[in-house]
Amino acid sequence: MIKNVEIRQALPSDAPAIEALYPEAFPDEDLVPLVRDLEGSAAISFVGVADNGLVAHAAFTPCSLTERTDKVALLGPVAVAPGRQRQGLGSALLRAGLRHLQDAGTDSVYVLGNPGYYGLLGFKRDDDVMPPFPLLEGLRGAWQSLSLSEHKTQLRGQLTVPQAWRRPALWTP
């Protein structure tokens, strides 16, 4: 546990604080519509709560792969309050979520994000599973996966995402 921060699964009552966190953490991006859409879906969210309120959030959305039955998930969005960044809170939050998914039998988790950051958690570039929309060439290395099970074969196919993630703008800068 990060000092003075409780990491737990999000509650419905956390929704207003989660929505307030994103403009603070990402003033140049409007992720609130996505966050709201995920609240009404099967997404699993984890939060970091400190004495002064909610300071971090991460969502994991169950997805599927074309022509496969493996259990997979998409990680994102992730936000940490600016005053709490670079303290290990985001990593701790993600590890809690990944443990939960592994315990639930999820095979792999996918993310479109900074390879330097997500690589610290074990994510690696994935050229075998395609995201739901084509990525610009400069973003190909940002498409990564983390295996949570002992796969005998590399997963291949295209990630099929729920409606909340079916906006091309979420997949391009």
Residue pairs with C-beta under 8 A, 6 or more apart in sequence:
1 7
1 92
2 48
2 87
2 88
2 89
2 92
4 50
4 51
5 48
5 49
5 50
5 55
5 56
5 84
5 89
5 92
6 48
6 49
6 50
7 46
7 47
7 48
7 49
7 56
7 92
7 93
7 96
8 46
8 47
8 49
9 44
9 45
9 46
9 47
9 100
10 18
10 45
10 46
10 47
10 57
12 39
14 45
14 47
14 54
15 39
17 47
17 53
17 54
18 35
18 39
18 45
18 47
18 54
18 57
19 32
19 35
19 36
20 54
21 54
21 55
21 56
21 57
21 79
21 81
22 29
22 31
22 32
22 35
22 57
22 77
22 79
23 30
23 32
24 79
24 81
24 82
25 79
25 80
25 81
25 82
26 79
31 77
31 79
34 77
34 164
34 165
34 167
34 170
35 57
35 59
35 77
37 163
37 164
38 45
38 59
38 61
38 164
39 45
41 61
41 162
41 163
41 164
42 61
42 62
42 162
43 59
43 60
43 61
43 62
43 164
44 59
44 60
44 61
44 62
44 73
44 97
44 100
44 101
45 57
45 58
45 59
45 60
46 57
46 58
46 60
46 93
46 94
46 96
46 97
46 100
47 54
47 56
47 57
47 93
48 54
48 55
48 56
48 57
48 80
48 84
48 89
48 92
48 93
49 55
50 84
55 80
55 81
55 83
55 84
55 89
56 79
56 80
56 81
56 84
56 89
56 90
56 93
57 77
57 78
57 79
57 93
58 75
58 76
58 77
58 78
58 79
58 90
58 93
58 94
58 97
59 75
59 76
59 77
59 78
60 73
60 74
60 75
60 97
60 100
60 101
60 109
61 73
61 74
61 76
61 161
61 162
61 164
61 165
62 71
62 72
62 73
62 106
62 162
63 72
63 73
63 74
63 110
63 159
63 160
63 161
63 162
63 165
64 72
64 159
64 160
65 72
65 129
65 155
65 156
65 157
65 158
65 159
65 160
66 157
66 158
66 160
67 157
68 155
68 156
68 157
70 107
70 108
70 155
71 104
71 105
71 106
71 107
72 106
72 107
72 108
72 109
72 110
72 129
72 155
72 159
73 101
73 106
73 108
73 109
73 110
74 109
74 110
74 111
74 159
74 161
74 165
75 94
75 97
75 109
75 110
75 111
75 113
76 111
76 112
76 113
78 90
78 93
78 94
78 113
80 89
80 90
80 93
90 117
91 120
91 121
94 121
95 121
98 109
98 121
98 146
98 148
101 109
101 148
102 148
102 149
105 149
106 148
106 149
107 147
107 148
107 149
107 151
107 155
108 129
108 145
108 146
108 147
108 148
108 149
108 151
108 155
109 123
109 145
109 146
109 148
110 126
110 129
110 131
110 143
110 144
110 145
110 159
111 118
111 123
111 143
111 144
111 145
111 146
112 131
112 135
112 139
112 142
112 143
112 144
112 171
113 123
113 142
113 144
114 142
115 123
115 125
115 141
115 142
115 144
118 144
118 146
119 144
121 146
122 146
123 144
123 145
123 146
124 144
124 145
124 146
125 140
125 141
125 143
125 144
126 143
126 144
126 145
127 140
127 143
128 154
128 155
128 156
129 145
129 155
129 156
129 157
129 158
129 159
130 157
130 158
130 159
131 143
131 158
131 159
131 171
132 158
132 159
132 160
132 161
132 165
132 166
132 171
133 168
133 171
133 172
135 142
135 143
135 171
135 172
136 172
136 173
139 172
139 173
145 155
